[in-house]
């Protein structure tokens, strides 16, 4: 628990705090269940240790960005020592991951379309699962595939809608295409869990 989330009603004067929680999942649930709305409320995010205001949520997009930041932080410790190989590796260069972080032997272009922090999300005895491979097997999404499809669609739309605002246009388009392919392959597979390595084969099915 790193943050304190404070919900404020912005329709009254003075603006009034109406709820607090240290669990981001509880905060999301309150807004998902329409207990609060960003039309009438905002969320202040404070550091628990210093009480410093570090962020303000005024929309669902703000909250989704915070969720993504928390997820990316959680991926780091799960990574094991391994080579990171790009689809088109630069000759004579490589990078590997050690327990204390990245150790760069020499410069290499790491794939921005399917970057390392999405891979090896769950390491098991005979291999590893990427993040999306795990998510499509989570009970909630396995039993409610339309929710998983909607989440994939949001990812596609995110990268398409932000073209020209963050990374290179082609990179954003390719990221959107990567998620779109996963979504189509998942649907084509009867909304049953898939592996990234099987996407092209599934898409090629008649």
C-alpha positions in Angstrom: 0.0 0.0 0.0 1.8 3.1 -1.3 -1.1 5.5 -1.9 -4.1 6.9 -0.2 -7.0 7.5 -2.6 -9.4 10.3 -1.5 -12.8 10.8 -3.3 -14.1 14.3 -3.3 -17.6 15.6 -4.3 -17.0 18.6 -6.5 -20.6 19.6 -6.9 -20.8 21.2 -3.4 -19.1 24.2 -1.9 -16.7 23.7 -0.3 -15.5 20.6 -2.1 -16.0 17.8 0.3 -14.1 14.5 0.9 -16.6 11.6 0.9 -14.5 8.5 0.9 -10.9 7.2 1.3 -9.2 3.9 0.6 -5.7 2.5 0.3 -6.8 -0.2 -2.1 -6.9 0.8 -5.8 -9.2 -2.1 -6.6 -11.8 -0.8 -4.1 -11.6 2.6 -5.7 -12.2 1.1 -9.2 -15.1 -0.9 -7.9 -16.8 2.2 -6.4 -16.7 3.9 -9.8 -17.5 0.8 -11.9 -20.6 0.2 -9.7 -21.7 3.9 -10.3 -21.5 4.7 -6.6 -19.4 7.7 -7.7 -19.0 9.3 -11.0 -16.4 11.5 -12.5 -19.2 13.9 -13.6 -19.6 14.8 -9.9 -16.4 13.5 -8.2 -12.6 13.5 -8.5 -9.9 11.5 -6.7 -6.8 12.8 -5.0 -3.9 10.4 -4.9 -1.5 11.0 -2.0 1.7 9.3 -0.9 1.0 7.3 2.3 4.4 8.1 3.8 4.4 11.8 3.2 0.8 12.7 2.6 2.0 14.5 -0.6 -0.5 15.0 -3.4 0.9 13.2 -6.4 -2.0 12.9 -8.8 -5.7 13.8 -9.4 -8.1 11.6 -11.3 -10.8 13.6 -13.2 -11.7 10.8 -15.7 -11.8 7.1 -16.2 -8.8 7.5 -18.5 -6.8 9.0 -15.6 -7.7 6.0 -13.5 -6.8 3.5 -16.2 -3.4 5.2 -16.6 -2.7 4.7 -12.9 -3.8 1.1 -13.1 -1.3 0.6 -16.0 1.5 2.2 -13.9 0.8 -0.1 -11.0 0.7 -3.2 -13.2 4.0 -2.3 -14.8 5.6 -1.9 -11.4 4.4 -5.4 -10.5 5.9 -7.0 -13.6 9.5 -6.1 -12.7 10.2 -8.4 -9.7 8.6 -11.4 -11.6 11.3 -11.2 -14.3 14.1 -13.9 -14.1 17.6 -13.9 -15.5 17.1 -14.4 -19.3 18.1 -13.0 -22.7 15.8 -10.5 -24.3 15.8 -11.2 -28.0 14.2 -8.8 -30.4 12.4 -10.0 -33.6 15.3 -8.3 -35.5 18.3 -8.4 -33.2 21.2 -6.1 -33.9 24.3 -8.1 -34.8 26.8 -8.6 -32.1 24.8 -6.9 -29.3 22.6 -8.1 -26.5 21.0 -7.2 -23.2 20.1 -9.5 -20.3 18.2 -9.1 -17.1 19.7 -9.8 -13.7 18.0 -10.0 -10.3 18.9 -6.4 -9.6 17.6 -5.0 -12.8 18.8 -4.5 -16.4 22.5 -5.1 -17.2 23.3 -3.7 -20.6 26.3 -5.3 -22.2 25.8 -3.3 -25.4 23.0 -1.4 -27.1 20.2 -3.3 -28.7 16.9 -2.4 -30.0 14.3 -4.0 -27.8 10.9 -4.6 -29.4 8.5 -1.8 -28.6 5.5 -3.7 -30.0 5.7 -6.7 -27.6 8.2 -5.3 -25.1 10.0 -7.4 -22.4 7.9 -6.3 -19.5 4.9 -8.0 -21.1 6.8 -11.3 -21.4 7.6 -13.8 -18.7 4.8 -12.4 -16.5 4.3 -15.8 -15.0 7.3 -18.2 -15.0 6.4 -21.9 -14.5 8.5 -25.0 -14.5 8.3 -25.7 -18.3 8.2 -22.1 -19.6 6.5 -18.8 -19.0 3.3 -16.9 -19.9 3.0 -13.4 -21.3 0.7 -11.0 -19.5 -2.3 -11.4 -21.9 -1.8 -15.2 -21.9 -2.4 -15.1 -18.1 -5.3 -12.6 -18.3 -7.3 -14.7 -20.7 -7.0 -17.6 -18.3 -8.1 -15.6 -15.2 -11.4 -17.0 -14.0 -13.3 -13.7 -14.4 -12.4 -13.3 -18.0 -12.5 -17.0 -18.8 -16.1 -17.1 -17.6 -17.0 -13.7 -19.2 -15.1 -13.5 -22.5 -17.0 -10.4 -23.6 -15.3 -8.5 -20.8 -11.9 -9.7 -22.0 -12.7 -8.7 -25.6 -13.8 -5.3 -24.5 -10.5 -4.8 -22.6 -8.6 -5.8 -25.8 -10.7 -3.4 -27.9 -9.8 -0.6 -25.5 -6.1 -1.3 -26.0 -6.5 -1.2 -29.7 -8.4 2.1 -29.5 -5.9 3.6 -27.1 -3.0 3.2 -29.5 -4.9 4.3 -32.5 -6.3 7.4 -30.7 -3.0 8.6 -29.4 -1.2 8.5 -32.7 1.0 11.6 -33.1 0.8 12.3 -29.4 3.4 10.0 -27.8 5.5 7.6 -29.8 6.1 7.3 -33.6 2.9 6.9 -35.7 4.0 3.6 -37.1 4.9 2.2 -33.7 1.5 3.2 -32.3 -0.3 1.6 -35.3 1.7 -1.6 -34.9 0.9 -1.8 -31.2 -2.8 -1.4 -32.0 -2.5 -4.1 -34.7 -0.8 -6.4 -32.2 -3.7 -6.2 -29.8 -6.2 -6.4 -32.6 -4.6 -9.6 -33.9 -4.8 -11.1 -30.4 -8.5 -10.1 -30.1 -9.4 -11.6 -33.5 -7.4 -14.8 -32.8 -9.1 -15.1 -29.4 -12.6 -14.8 -30.9 -11.7 -17.1 -33.8 -10.5 -19.7 -31.2 -14.0 -19.7 -29.7 -13.1 -17.2 -27.0 -10.9 -19.8 -25.4 -7.4 -19.0 -24.0 -4.7 -18.7 -26.6 -0.9 -18.3 -26.7 0.8 -15.4 -28.5 3.0 -17.8 -30.5 -0.2 -19.4 -32.0 -1.8 -16.2 -33.2 -0.7 -16.3 -36.8 -1.7 -19.9 -37.1 -5.1 -19.3 -35.7 -5.6 -16.3 -38.0 -4.7 -18.5 -41.0 -7.4 -21.0 -40.2 -10.2 -21.3 -42.7 
